[in-house]
């Protein structure tokens, strides 16, 4: 259900931003809002409290973000609160960010290797991914997992390329 809510609201926000030719601005604002909501537990508690009415929650959102976000995004935030879906803000924001990246041709890849990669190895992996995917740009996330023994795994969305020795042994 939470995934459906984030998709419905994320798609609606994307459509509104696209209609207003404000995708870049909305992307920047939503990215900042996602970070604010992730870091501010008190704000999440207030917005999710059943003791506070929807009208009060909408007023809180308006007061906090009045001069910080565009009118379009403010209207969106108030609508989400009025519909009682504010618990999904972070998922909605993450979904919106992911569809904007898809729209702009930015792929997100997670590379897990058995040992740290050199800068030239990272650049080579990125270059190969750009050549073998439809993306124009890659956002690369690197991490190390020594349990792989050797090799690496690469994940882009739901696609996984696993060339680790650990997988070959099991």
Order of alpha helices (4+ residues) and beta strands (2+ residues): alpha-alpha-alpha-alpha-alpha-alpha-beta-alpha-beta-beta-beta-alpha
